[in-house]
Amino acid sequence: MNTTSPINAAIFGLAGPELRAGEAAFFRDCNPFGFILFARNVETPEQVKKLCADLRHAIGRNVLIFVDQEGGRVQRLGPPHWRKATYAYDFGELYSNNTQNSLRAIWLNFRLMAEELRTVGITANCAPVLDLPVFGADPIISDRAFSRDPDAMIHMAQACISGLTAGGVAAVIKHIPGHGRANVDSHKALPVIDEPIEELSKTDFLPFKALNEVPMAMTAHVILEQIDAKNPVTVSKLAFDKIIRGVLGYDGLVMSDDLDMKALKGDLTDLTRSCLGAGCDIVLQCDGNLANMVKVAKGLKPLEGDSLRRAKLAETATAGYEEFDLEAGLDEYTAIMTQLGS
C-alpha cells in the first residue's frame, strides 16, 4: 500500500467504460481505497484492462479493483467475451448428490473466474454470498446462495474462496451478518429481521462465524430488531460491537453495501459519517455520479488504526496466485458438470 498520502476510506464506482478527466482528477485528490466496476464499465477485455490501468495510474498505486462476479444473474463480465458462470444455487443442488465432485467444480469455476478477472486487472470479487435464504423471504438472495443449510454453505463457500485466492483475487463475503431472511429487497426498502439473536446464532450467523478469517466482508442493509430497532446494521454501532465484532468474531475489513440503496436514508455526506462512525472501515458508493462522490468525500476520513491494519491485510489476499492450466481446468470443470447432470 502506498503510504505517501492518506488513503481515504471509500470504494467508488465510475460512470462509463472510460475514465473521464474529471473523475481522474477527483480520484487523484481523494485517493480512495479502491474502485468497483459494473456492467456499464465493461465492453471488451482490452477495454477493461485499459480502464483498470488508467484507474491505478490516476492515483499512483496498485489499488484493489472490485466487481460483483457471483455467476448466474449477478455477473458484470459476461458473454460473448467471458463465460456465463453457473448460479450458486445450482452448485448446491449438485452438492446434495455428489459432495466431493461438486466442491471440486466450485473450486474450478471460481479459479477460472479469477483468471478471467485478474487478466483484465480486477483483483477483488464481491463473492461469495453467505446469506441463507428462507422460504417466504424476498427473492433478492434466493439462487445467489449456495444453500439454505449452514454446513453445506460453509463447505461450498470455502471452495469458492479457495478458488479465487489461488487465482490471486481477493474474496469479499457478503452480506454480513445475514440478508437471507430479508422481507424486502434492500435496494428498494429497509428490511427488518425480528427473529431472536439466539435463533440467528444457530442459523444465519453460522457461515459468517465459520469464515471470519476471510479478510473482507460487505454489510447487509437490514435492521436486527433485537439489537437496534432504529438503525440498519451498516450504521449501527450496537450491531457492529455486539454482532459483527462480537458474536461473529469478525476482525477483517468491513465495507458498507452501496450507500445509494434505498434501505439507507439521508444525505450522502451524513451517511458516510454514520457508516464510518458505526464501525465500517470503508464506505462503498457505486452510482458513478461525480457530484455524489464529492458528497461522500466530504464525510470521509483517512484509513488509520485498526482500519488501516485491516486494509493492508486485505491487499495481501491477492498475493496467493498459483499457476494454473486454464484449458485443462475448463475441460475438467465441463466434464464434472456434465457428469453431475448440469
C-alpha positions in Angstrom: 0.0 0.0 0.0 1.3 3.4 -1.0 1.6 5.5 2.2 2.9 8.7 0.7 -0.5 10.4 1.1 -3.5 9.4 3.3 -5.8 6.8 1.8 -9.4 7.6 2.3 -12.0 5.0 3.5 -14.0 4.7 0.3 -14.6 2.5 -2.8 -16.1 4.3 -5.7 -17.7 3.4 -9.0 -17.4 5.4 -12.2 -19.7 6.5 -14.9 -18.7 4.6 -18.0 -16.2 2.4 -19.9 -13.5 5.1 -20.0 -12.0 7.1 -17.1 -13.1 10.7 -17.6 -10.7 13.6 -16.9 -12.9 15.0 -14.1 -13.1 11.5 -12.5 -9.3 11.1 -12.7 -8.7 14.4 -11.1 -11.2 13.7 -8.3 -9.8 10.2 -7.6 -6.2 11.6 -7.6 -7.2 14.2 -5.0 -9.5 11.9 -2.9 -7.2 8.8 -3.0 -9.8 6.2 -2.2 -9.0 2.7 -1.0 -10.4 1.1 -4.2 -12.8 1.1 -7.1 -15.7 -1.1 -8.2 -16.8 -1.9 -11.8 -20.3 -2.6 -13.1 -21.8 -3.7 -16.5 -21.8 0.0 -17.6 -18.0 0.0 -17.3 -17.5 -3.3 -19.3 -17.3 -3.7 -23.1 -14.3 -5.9 -24.1 -11.3 -7.5 -22.3 -8.9 -4.9 -23.8 -11.1 -2.0 -22.8 -11.5 -3.3 -19.2 -7.8 -3.9 -18.9 -7.1 -0.3 -20.0 -9.7 1.1 -17.6 -8.1 -0.7 -14.7 -4.7 0.5 -15.7 -6.0 4.1 -16.0 -7.6 3.9 -12.5 -4.3 2.8 -11.0 -2.4 5.4 -12.9 -4.7 8.1 -11.7 -3.9 7.5 -8.0 -0.4 6.2 -8.4 -0.7 2.8 -6.7 -1.7 -0.8 -7.3 -5.2 -0.3 -5.9 -7.7 -3.1 -5.4 -10.4 -3.0 -8.1 -13.6 -4.8 -7.2 -16.5 -6.4 -9.1 -19.7 -8.4 -8.3 -19.0 -11.6 -10.3 -21.0 -14.2 -8.5 -22.3 -16.1 -11.6 -25.9 -16.6 -12.5 -27.9 -13.3 -12.5 -25.1 -11.3 -10.8 -22.3 -11.3 -13.3 -20.8 -8.0 -14.6 -18.5 -9.6 -17.1 -20.4 -11.9 -19.4 -20.8 -13.3 -22.9 -19.6 -13.0 -25.5 -16.2 -12.2 -24.1 -16.5 -14.1 -20.8 -18.0 -17.4 -19.7 -21.6 -17.5 -18.4 -20.9 -18.8 -14.9 -23.2 -21.1 -13.0 -25.7 -19.9 -10.5 -24.5 -20.6 -6.9 -27.7 -22.5 -6.1 -27.1 -24.9 -8.9 -23.9 -26.0 -7.2 -26.0 -26.5 -4.1 -28.3 -28.9 -5.9 -25.3 -30.9 -7.1 -23.7 -30.9 -3.7 -26.6 -32.9 -2.3 -25.9 -35.7 -4.9 -22.1 -35.7 -5.0 -20.3 -33.6 -2.4 -16.7 -34.2 -3.5 -17.2 -33.5 -7.2 -19.4 -30.5 -6.5 -16.8 -28.9 -4.3 -14.2 -29.5 -7.0 -16.5 -28.0 -9.6 -17.0 -24.9 -7.4 -13.2 -24.5 -6.9 -12.6 -24.9 -10.6 -15.4 -22.4 -11.5 -14.0 -19.7 -9.3 -10.4 -20.4 -10.2 -11.4 -19.9 -13.9 -13.3 -16.8 -12.9 -10.3 -15.4 -11.0 -8.2 -15.9 -14.1 -10.7 -14.0 -16.2 -10.8 -11.2 -13.7 -7.1 -10.9 -12.9 -6.2 -10.9 -16.6 -8.1 -7.7 -17.1 -6.8 -6.1 -13.9 -9.7 -6.8 -11.5 -8.3 -8.1 -8.2 -11.2 -8.4 -5.8 -14.6 -10.2 -6.2 -17.6 -9.4 -4.0 -18.4 -13.1 -3.6 -19.4 -15.5 -2.2 -22.9 -14.7 -0.8 -23.2 -16.3 2.6 -26.8 -15.3 3.2 -29.0 -18.3 4.0 -32.3 -17.8 2.1 -35.5 -18.8 3.9 -38.9 -19.7 2.4 -41.1 -16.6 2.2 -38.2 -14.1 2.1 -37.8 -11.6 -0.6 -36.1 -13.3 -3.6 -33.2 -10.9 -3.9 -30.9 -13.6 -2.4 -32.6 -16.9 -3.4 -30.5 -18.5 -6.2 -27.4 -16.3 -5.4 -26.8 -18.5 -2.4 -25.2 -22.0 -2.5 -27.6 -23.5 0.0 -30.2 -23.0 2.8 -28.2 -25.3 5.0 -25.4 -23.7 7.1 -23.0 -26.6 6.9 -23.3 -27.0 3.2 -23.0 -23.3 2.7 -19.8 -23.2 4.7 -18.1 -26.0 2.7 -19.1 -24.6 -0.7 -18.1 -21.1 0.2 -14.7 -22.3 1.4 -14.2 -23.9 -2.1 -15.3 -20.7 -3.8 -12.9 -18.6 -1.7 -10.0 -21.0 -2.2 -10.5 -20.9 -6.0 -10.5 -17.1 -6.0 -7.5 -16.9 -3.8 -5.5 -19.4 -5.8 -6.1 -17.1 -8.8 -4.8 -14.0 -7.0 -8.3 -12.5 -6.5 -9.4 -11.4 -3.0 -12.9 -12.6 -1.9 -15.5 -10.4 -0.1 -18.0 -12.3 1.9 -21.5 -10.8 2.0 -23.9 -9.6 3.4 -22.7 -9.7 7.0 -24.4 -10.7 9.4 -27.0 -12.1 7.0 -29.6 -11.0 4.5 -31.4 -14.3 3.8 -34.5 -13.5 5.9 -35.0 -10.0 4.5 -38.7 -9.4 3.8 -37.9 -6.7 1.1 -35.1 -6.0 -1.3 -32.7 -3.6 0.4 -32.1 -2.0 -3.0 -35.7 -0.7 -2.7 -36.6 -0.6 1.0 -35.2 -1.3 4.5 -35.7 -5.0 5.6 -36.4 -5.8 9.3 -35.3 -9.1 10.8 -37.1 -9.7 14.1 -36.0 -13.2 14.9 -34.3 -13.6 18.3 -30.5 -13.4 18.2 -30.3 -16.9 19.7 -32.1 -18.3 16.6 -29.9 -16.3 14.2 -26.8 -17.6 16.0 -27.9 -21.1 15.2 -28.6 -20.4 11.5 -27.9 -17.1 9.7 -24.8 -16.2 11.6 -23.0 -19.6 11.3 -21.4 -19.1 7.8 -20.0 -15.7 8.8 -18.7 -17.0 12.0 -17.1 -20.0 10.4 -15.4 -17.9 7.7 -14.5 -15.0 10.0 -10.9 -15.1 8.9 -11.7 -14.0 5.3 -10.1 -10.5 5.1 -13.1 -8.6 3.7 -16.8 -8.5 4.2 -19.7 -6.4 3.0 -22.6 -5.4 5.3 -26.3 -6.1 5.0 -28.6 -3.1 5.0 -31.0 -4.7 7.4 -32.4 -3.9 10.8 -31.7 -6.5 13.5 -34.7 -5.6 15.6 -33.5 -7.4 18.7 -30.2 -5.4 18.7 -31.1 -2.0 17.2 -34.7 -1.4 16.2 -33.9 2.1 14.7 -30.7 1.7 12.6 -29.7 -0.7 9.9 -26.6 -2.8 10.7 -24.5 -0.6 8.3 -25.0 2.5 10.5 -25.5 0.7 13.9 -22.6 0.8 16.3 -24.6 -1.6 18.5 -24.8 -4.1 15.7 -21.1 -3.8 14.9 -20.0 -4.1 18.5 -22.4 -6.8 19.6 -22.8 -8.9 16.5 -20.1 -8.4 13.8 -17.1 -7.8 16.0 -18.7 -9.7 19.0 -20.8 -12.8 18.3 -19.2 -13.4 14.8 -15.7 -12.5 16.0 -15.0 -10.8 12.6 -11.9 -8.7 12.6 -11.5 -8.2 8.9 -12.1 -5.2 6.8 -15.9 -4.4 6.7 -17.2 -2.3 3.8 -20.7 -1.0 3.6 -23.1 -2.2 0.9 -23.8 0.5 -1.6 -24.7 3.8 0.0 -27.1 4.6 -2.8 -29.5 1.7 -1.9 -33.0 2.8 -0.8 -32.6 0.9 2.5 -30.5 3.9 3.7 -31.9 7.3 4.2 -30.3 10.7 4.3 -27.6 12.9 2.8 -24.6 11.0 1.4 -22.2 13.1 3.5 -24.1 12.3 6.7 -24.5 8.6 5.7 -20.7 8.3 5.1 -20.0 9.7 8.6 -22.6 7.4 10.1 -21.2 4.3 8.4 -17.6 5.0 9.5 -18.8 6.1 13.0 -20.7 2.9 13.4 -17.8 0.6 12.6 -17.5 0.3 8.8 -13.9 0.5 7.8 -14.8 1.5 4.2 -17.9 3.0 2.5 -19.0 1.8 -0.9 -20.7 4.2 -3.3 -21.4 2.8 -6.7 -23.5 5.0 -9.0 -20.6 6.7 -10.8 -22.1 10.2 -10.3 -19.3 12.6 -9.7 -21.4 15.0 -7.7 -22.5 12.2 -5.4 -18.9 11.1 -5.0 -18.0 14.6 -3.9 -20.7 14.4 -1.2 -19.3 11.1 0.0 -15.8 12.6 0.1 -16.9 15.4 2.4 -17.8 12.8 5.0 -14.7 10.6 4.6 -11.7 10.1 6.9 -8.3 8.5 6.2 -7.7 4.9 6.9 -5.9 4.6 10.2 -5.6 2.4 13.2 -7.4 -0.9 13.0 -9.0 0.0 9.7 -5.6 0.7 8.1 -4.3 -2.7 9.5 -7.3 -4.5 8.0 -6.9 -2.7 4.7 -3.2 -3.8 4.5 -4.2 -7.4 5.3 -6.9 -7.3 2.7 -4.5 -6.3 0.0 -2.3 -9.3 0.7 -5.1 -11.6 -0.2 -4.2 -11.1 -3.9 -0.7 -12.4 -3.3 -1.5 -16.2 -3.4 -1.5 -16.6 -7.2 -0.8 -20.2 -8.3 0.0 -21.3 -11.8 -3.0 -23.0 -13.5 -3.6 -24.8 -16.8 -6.7 -23.0 -18.0 -7.5 -25.3 -20.8 -7.2 -28.4 -18.6 -9.1 -26.7 -15.8 -12.0 -25.8 -18.1 -12.1 -29.3 -19.6 -12.2 -30.8 -16.0 -14.9 -28.4 -15.0 -17.0 -29.2 -18.0 -16.6 -32.9 -17.5 -17.7 -32.8 -13.8 -20.7 -30.6 -14.6 -21.7 -32.9 -17.4 -21.3 -36.0 -15.1 -23.4 -34.3 -12.4 -26.1 -33.5 -14.9 -25.9 -29.7 -15.1 
